[in-house]
Amino acid sequence: MNLSEIAVRSLAGEPTTLAEVLAGRAALVVNVASRCGLTPQYAGLVELQRTYGERGFTVVGVPCNQFMGQEPGTAEEIQEFCSTTYGVDFPLLEKTDVNGDDRHPLYRELTAFPDANGEAGDVQWNFEKFLIDAEGQVVARFRPRTTPDDPAVVEAIEKVLA
């Protein structure tokens, strides 16, 4: 399935589609949280946005509170934290379930894609990353502890932008 067709909501609650959010760009879709040991990865995500944004790339943050309640804030609190703490300037979607019975359709599709070890299925934790090409197809999956500046992530982004 082409992910671009999936309905999503912005952090402000505005209905949209992934196609509108991506506007023909490749993207790294990441479930994010403000109170997680991996939260400093926001800095690396911002750097990816700044490095590759003009080449047709965007990061898309998807706040998720499913992992030990590490994203408890309201949309306003999440936006405030992201912008003031890390200078986030990439799109953020509304708080979303990435696993379980209420898993968002976007994550039903994303989690079907395997990681480098051939494992598909549930998101393991906050900051799991899915690389989508400009046509809306998943091309890579990186587990939470793989940082945004990891050579495998950078190489995969370079490849989809080539």
Buried (B, 14 or more C-beta within 10 A) or exposed (E): EEBBEBEBBBBEEEEEEBBBBBEEBBBBBBBBBBBBEBBEBBBBBBEBBEBBBEEBBBBBBBBBBBBEEBBEBEBEEBBEBBEEEBEBEBBBBBBBBBBEEEBBBBBEBBBEBEBEEEEEEBBBBBBBBBBBBBEBBBBBBBBBEBBBBBEEBBEBBEEBBE
